[in-house]
Amino acid sequence: MQVPERDARAIMPTYGRLPLDITHGEGAYIFDRAGNRYLDLFGGLAVNLLGNAHPRMVAAAEKQLRLYAHLSNYFAQEPQVLLAERLKELTGYPAVYFCNSGTEAAEAAVKLARKWGSTRSKTTLIGFSGAFHGRSMSPLSLMSHAPYREGYQPFLDGCLHLPWNDTAALERSVHSDTAAVFLEPIQGEGGIVPASETFIEALSRLREKYGFLIVADEVQTGVGRTGTFLAADPGLLRPDVVMLAKGIGGGLPLGALLVREELSGVFGRGGHGSTFGGNPVACAAGLAVLDVIRDEKLMARALHIGETFMNAMRAFAQESSHMIVDVRGRGCMIGIELAAPAYPVLRRCLEQGVLINVTRERVIRLLPPLILSDEQCDVAVETLRGCIPAAFEDAA
Ligand code: PLP
């Protein structure tokens, strides 16, 4: 029996698995057991910033594994300190809390907002339609998309859902009891939908008035994917708290909260914690990823990839407006919204050796590694130019 069949017998069916049996990856490619090669624009869902098996990342993880794979957070650990110092240098945020995932970063941010608010009579937490912050009860409480929530009631008290990018609704809904507003600078799972400038301006203005926390969920957008280390434009929005995960651990589980100075003492000793949070191997791998991003100027590369790809797809969309509704995104976070379900395109691309992702049924989501070459970018464009019309013809 092959791995996918054995998987179906042994593992709870919580994921819609792609019909592939992957054995290994190299750079922007992954390979299946039969030796077929796939250009990977799925990118481990925004994790694999350097593609697969980058030698510097592998060397850093291996070196740390031989020193110690785990100590305990009862010890200060050099890999955590080095990564925290680098994050501070890159973002200006002076304090970091390390955890293991995006969900844990959201959980920590919710707890931080509640504890901070508890001495200020601020309890309400606000989330937006289309948002995705994770699968535990706190992030779920901030999300409104029904399929994620069904059957899990009751959720946390005091959570409000507002329509995304609706400035008037925001102005009506925030008050002095608002503790925190959670947002993704570009919604990922929700279909690659950026926050509008007017929305961000209103949010910053309302924070001045009411003094709530702005929590930017940069789990998907962060760590250089959109061409800057964080996607939130510091000229428009300076979040009080930033959530990171996905790319930050170089493929190993790692999450982080970055907070401004006044918030660094909110949890206090024993107020929050985790056995594995800030695992030293993940931190060492993450630091190597940041080194490579710096040394190889991969944030500029991300912007170049995004512009090249989106220009080509926009030109194609003009000829194909009955198929393509919109092309949007920034850097290596790209959405192509179709006029019909996008899964047939995914299947066609797989047959052509290109791996893509689909979100919200009609949006092709591409999260390629920042090391994608110009030739690989051309292959991706050509494949989509062929597969989108073919899928539409199949459906006709
Ligand atoms: N926040 C955002 C924006 C995400 O895209 C995700 C995952 O897709 C999460 C949070 C949750 O991260 P994790 O799956 O690591 O728990």
Residues whose N, C-alpha, C, O or C-beta is under 5 A from the ligand:
A	BS01	PLP	S101 G102 T103 E104 F132 H133 G134 E184 G188 D217 V219 Q220 A245
